[in-house]
Amino acid sequence: MSWQGLAGSRRLRGEETQDWARNVRCNPLEVAISTRLLAVLLLAGVHIADSLKAVFEQCSDARMVEVWWTIHEAVQEGFPLSQAMAKFPRVFSRLYRTVIKVGETSGSMPFCLNKMADWLEKERKMASSLRASLTYPTFVLTFSGLLSWWLFAQVLPPFLRVLSGMNTTLPLPTRVLVFCVNFAGSVVGWACLFVVCLLAVRLWYWLKRPDVWEKVLGLVYTLPVLGPLLVLSTNIRVAVASAILFRAGCDSISTWKVSFQACDDPHMTRHGEGLIKAVREGRQASDYLAEHPTHFTNIFTQMVRAGEETGRLPEFLERLSPMLEEELDYRISMMVSALEPILMAGVSLIMLGVLLSIFLPLYSHLSTL
């Protein structure tokens, strides 16, 4: 369907537009490309309405076409760009909309759009790196689990029936294996597997509750490996977001507030409120950060302190994010490097246990002949 048809269909269903706009999601890559194109067109002097039209005409994703078309129509009606984007909270984040609003006020819209495109690409790169690092361990764990279940349910029962028919006492590993195989192939075993799957789905929806998610994140912060990774990722978000807002001309209070909210972490949002309270009381932001080392790295605190003392805080924040990203990549690679041998050792131990459980009674039986 052409973009005119998509737009027309959305217009004919105007009563559904608000619900659709609140819930629609788009590919972050498409949003970043569209944002970059809009920045280039505005920098070239093209009128904002014509720029938005060019943006939605070049989109390949149907949802992205509808989003930009709706924004174009709202701007044509006289709404500011930031207000038009506010209709799509799942496409344009609070940080995105705040930066655009600052650009509208200061007249630096192309600069703000370019910075947001950089931010979106950086976010996508971090997410892709994390997914790529966890793909192999997840595949090994899933494949080994399914293979073990198939082995216990289909392959081992004939061998174990032969072993049970021998006039010999089965060793403990073999008896344990017989129990596991009988359980895996029984109706009770399949019912337990079904219940576990249901509980996993229930847990997924349960974790979406804000109060539960906050408790889970609080637990993650205390873990030895995952805790530092979470701290680094949230510090990167705060550093990049605050650098963009400071460069765009946003005031200190609004900058810190939106930057901490960009983390989508209730703990960081609470720390943002505490930091703003400290700044309003006349304290430096770095002093507050130093008081909470469990949520802020030492280098983050020191760079903010250096920026405040020299009056070049945006510059120091821009230099900080690449340093934190390198450390995050290093820690992720180290974690994955440690996971791989652990997973392989676990699979090897399972196979070793199965082999011993089969060959021990066979060796015992042959020795009696």
C-alpha positions in Angstrom: 0.0 0.0 0.0 1.3 3.5 -0.8 1.8 6.1 1.9 -1.3 8.0 0.6 -3.3 4.9 1.2 -1.9 4.3 4.6 -2.6 7.9 5.7 -6.1 7.8 4.3 -6.9 4.6 6.1 -5.7 6.1 9.4 -7.7 9.2 8.8 -10.9 7.2 8.1 -10.5 5.5 11.5 -10.0 8.7 13.5 -11.6 7.3 16.6 -8.8 4.7 16.8 -5.9 7.1 16.2 -5.3 8.1 19.8 -5.1 4.5 21.1 -2.9 3.5 18.1 -0.6 6.4 18.6 -0.1 5.7 22.3 0.8 2.0 21.7 2.6 2.0 18.3 6.3 1.0 18.3 8.8 1.5 15.5 12.2 0.1 14.6 14.8 2.3 16.3 16.9 2.2 13.2 14.1 3.7 11.1 13.6 6.4 13.7 17.3 7.2 13.7 17.5 7.4 9.9 14.3 9.5 9.7 15.6 11.9 12.4 19.0 12.3 10.6 17.2 13.0 7.3 14.9 15.6 8.9 18.0 17.3 10.4 19.7 17.5 7.0 16.6 18.9 5.3 16.1 21.6 8.0 19.9 22.5 7.9 19.5 23.0 4.2 16.8 25.5 4.7 13.8 23.4 3.7 10.5 24.3 5.5 9.6 22.0 8.3 6.3 20.9 6.7 8.1 20.0 3.4 10.8 18.3 5.4 8.3 16.1 7.2 6.6 15.2 4.0 10.0 14.2 2.5 10.7 12.1 5.6 7.5 10.0 5.5 7.7 9.6 1.7 11.1 7.9 2.0 10.2 5.6 4.9 9.9 1.9 4.1 8.2 0.8 7.3 4.4 1.3 7.2 4.1 2.2 10.8 6.9 4.8 10.5 5.0 6.3 7.5 1.9 6.7 9.5 3.8 8.2 12.4 5.5 10.9 10.3 2.4 11.5 8.3 0.4 12.2 11.5 3.2 14.5 12.8 3.2 16.3 9.4 -0.6 16.9 9.6 -0.3 18.2 13.2 2.4 20.6 12.2 0.4 21.8 9.3 -2.4 22.6 11.7 -0.1 24.8 13.8 1.1 22.4 16.5 4.8 22.5 17.5 6.9 19.6 16.5 7.5 18.4 20.0 3.8 18.5 20.8 3.0 16.5 17.7 5.6 13.9 18.6 4.1 13.7 22.1 1.3 11.7 20.6 3.7 8.8 20.1 5.3 8.2 23.5 6.6 4.7 22.5 8.3 6.0 19.4 9.7 9.3 20.7 11.0 9.1 24.3 10.7 11.8 26.9 14.4 12.7 26.2 13.7 13.0 22.5 10.7 15.3 22.9 12.5 17.4 25.5 15.5 17.9 23.2 13.2 18.9 20.3 11.4 21.3 22.5 14.7 22.9 23.5 15.6 23.1 19.8 12.3 24.9 19.1 13.0 27.4 21.8 16.7 28.1 21.1 16.4 27.9 17.3 18.9 25.0 17.1 16.6 22.3 15.7 19.0 20.8 13.2 21.7 20.4 15.9 19.2 18.8 18.3 18.0 16.4 15.7 21.5 15.4 14.8 22.3 14.8 18.4 19.2 12.7 18.9 20.1 10.6 15.8 23.5 10.0 17.3 21.8 9.0 20.6 19.5 6.6 18.8 22.3 5.0 16.9 24.4 4.7 20.1 21.4 3.0 21.9 20.9 0.6 19.0 24.6 -0.2 18.9 24.7 -1.0 22.7 21.6 -3.2 22.4 22.9 -5.0 19.4 26.2 -5.6 21.1 24.5 -7.0 24.2 22.2 -9.3 22.1 25.2 -10.5 20.0 27.2 -11.3 23.1 24.4 -13.3 24.7 23.3 -15.1 21.5 25.8 -17.9 21.8 25.4 -18.7 25.5 21.6 -18.6 25.1 21.7 -20.9 22.1 24.0 -23.4 23.9 21.8 -23.4 27.0 18.6 -23.9 25.0 19.9 -26.5 22.7 21.6 -28.5 25.4 18.3 -28.4 27.5 16.2 -29.6 24.6 18.7 -32.3 23.6 18.9 -33.5 27.2 15.1 -33.8 27.4 14.9 -35.7 24.1 17.7 -37.9 25.2 16.0 -38.7 28.5 12.6 -39.2 26.9 13.4 -41.1 23.7 17.0 -42.5 23.6 17.8 -43.8 27.1 14.6 -45.8 28.0 15.5 -48.9 25.9 19.0 -49.0 27.4 17.8 -48.7 30.9 15.2 -51.5 30.4 18.1 -53.7 29.4 20.1 -52.7 32.4 17.1 -53.2 34.7 16.7 -56.7 33.4 20.1 -57.7 34.5 20.4 -59.7 37.7 22.7 -57.1 39.4 22.3 -54.3 41.8 22.3 -51.0 39.9 24.7 -48.3 41.2 23.4 -45.1 42.6 24.1 -43.0 39.4 22.1 -45.5 37.3 19.2 -45.5 39.7 19.1 -41.7 39.6 19.2 -41.8 35.8 16.4 -44.3 35.7 14.2 -42.0 37.9 15.0 -39.0 35.7 14.2 -40.9 32.5 11.0 -42.3 33.9 10.0 -38.9 35.1 10.8 -37.1 31.8 8.8 -39.7 29.8 5.8 -39.8 32.1 2.6 -37.7 32.0 3.7 -36.1 35.2 7.0 -35.0 33.7 5.3 -33.4 30.6 2.7 -31.8 32.9 5.5 -30.3 35.0 7.2 -29.0 31.9 3.9 -27.4 30.8 3.5 -25.8 34.3 7.1 -24.4 34.1 6.3 -22.8 30.8 3.2 -21.2 32.2 5.1 -20.0 35.2 7.7 -18.5 32.9 5.1 -16.6 30.9 3.4 -15.5 34.2 6.8 -14.3 35.5 7.4 -12.3 32.3 4.1 -10.4 32.8 4.7 -10.1 36.5 8.1 -8.4 35.9 6.3 -5.7 33.9 4.7 -4.4 37.1 6.6 -1.2 38.1 6.9 -2.2 41.8 8.2 -5.7 41.0 10.6 -4.4 38.3 12.0 -1.9 40.8 12.7 -4.6 43.3 14.3 -6.8 40.7 16.6 -3.9 39.6 17.5 -3.3 43.2 18.6 -6.9 43.5 20.6 -6.7 40.2 22.5 -3.7 41.5 23.9 -5.9 44.4 25.0 -8.8 42.2 28.8 -9.0 41.5 28.8 -9.3 37.7 25.4 -7.9 36.5 25.5 -5.0 39.0 28.5 -3.2 37.4 27.1 -3.8 34.0 23.8 -2.1 34.9 25.6 0.8 36.6 27.7 1.4 33.5 24.7 1.3 31.2 22.7 3.7 33.2 25.7 6.1 33.6 26.2 6.0 29.9 22.6 7.0 29.3 22.8 9.9 31.8 26.1 11.1 30.4 24.9 11.2 26.8 21.5 12.6 27.6 22.9 15.4 29.8 25.6 16.3 27.3 22.9 16.7 24.5 20.7 18.8 26.7 23.5 21.0 28.0 24.7 21.6 24.5 21.2 22.5 23.3 21.0 25.2 26.0 18.8 23.5 28.5 19.0 24.6 32.1 20.7 22.4 34.8 17.6 21.3 36.7 15.7 20.2 33.6 18.8 18.6 32.1 19.5 16.4 35.1 15.8 15.6 35.5 15.3 14.4 31.9 18.7 12.7 31.8 17.9 10.4 34.8 14.4 9.7 33.5 16.0 8.6 30.2 17.4 5.5 32.0 13.9 4.0 32.4 15.1 2.9 35.9 13.0 3.9 39.0 16.2 3.9 41.1 17.9 6.3 38.8 14.8 8.5 38.6 14.8 8.7 42.4 18.5 9.6 42.3 17.7 12.3 39.8 15.2 13.8 42.2 17.8 13.7 45.0 20.5 15.3 42.8 18.1 18.1 41.8 17.3 18.7 45.4 21.0 18.9 46.3 21.6 21.4 43.4 18.8 23.6 44.6 20.3 23.6 48.0 23.5 25.0 46.6 25.5 21.8 46.5 27.4 20.5 43.5 26.0 17.5 41.5 29.3 15.7 41.9 29.0 15.7 45.7 25.6 13.9 45.5 27.1 11.4 43.0 30.0 10.7 45.4 27.6 9.9 48.2 26.0 7.0 46.1 28.9 4.9 44.7 26.7 1.9 44.2 24.8 3.6 41.3 27.6 5.9 39.9 31.1 4.9 38.9 34.0 6.8 40.2 35.0 8.1 36.8 31.5 9.4 36.3 31.7 11.4 39.5 35.2 12.7 38.8 34.4 13.8 35.3 31.3 15.7 36.5 33.4 17.3 39.3 36.0 18.4 36.8 33.4 19.8 34.5 31.8 21.8 37.3 35.1 23.1 38.5 36.2 24.2 35.0 32.8 25.3 33.7 33.0 22.8 30.8 30.6 20.2 32.0 29.1 19.4 28.6 32.5 18.8 27.1 33.5 16.5 29.9 30.3 14.6 29.7 30.8 14.1 25.9 34.3 12.7 26.6 32.9 10.5 29.4 30.5 8.4 27.4 33.1 6.8 25.0 35.2 5.8 28.1 32.2 4.2 29.8 31.2 2.4 26.6 34.6 0.9 26.2 34.5 -0.4 29.8 31.0 -1.8 29.2 32.1 -3.6 26.1 35.1 -5.0 27.9 33.0 -6.2 30.8 30.4 -7.8 28.5 33.1 -9.6 26.5 34.7 -10.9 29.7 31.4 -12.1 31.0 30.6 -14.0 27.8 34.2 -15.4 27.8 33.6 -16.8 31.3 30.1 -18.1 30.4 31.2 -20.2 27.5 33.5 -22.6 29.4 31.0 -22.8 32.2 28.3 -23.9 29.8 30.5 -26.4 28.1 31.6 -27.8 31.4 28.0 -28.2 32.5 27.0 -30.0 29.3 30.1 -32.2 29.6 29.3 -33.1 33.1 25.8 -34.1 32.1 27.1 -36.4 29.3 29.7 -37.8 31.7 27.0 -38.7 34.2 24.9 -40.4 31.6 27.8 -42.4 30.3 28.8 -43.5 33.8 25.3 -44.4 34.7 25.1 -46.8 31.6 28.6 -48.3 31.7 29.0 -48.9 35.4 26.3 -51.6 35.6 27.5 -53.1 32.3 31.1 -53.3 33.7 29.7 -54.8 36.9 27.7 -57.4 35.0 30.6 -58.3 32.7 32.9 -58.8 35.6 30.6 -61.4 37.1 30.7 -63.5 33.9 
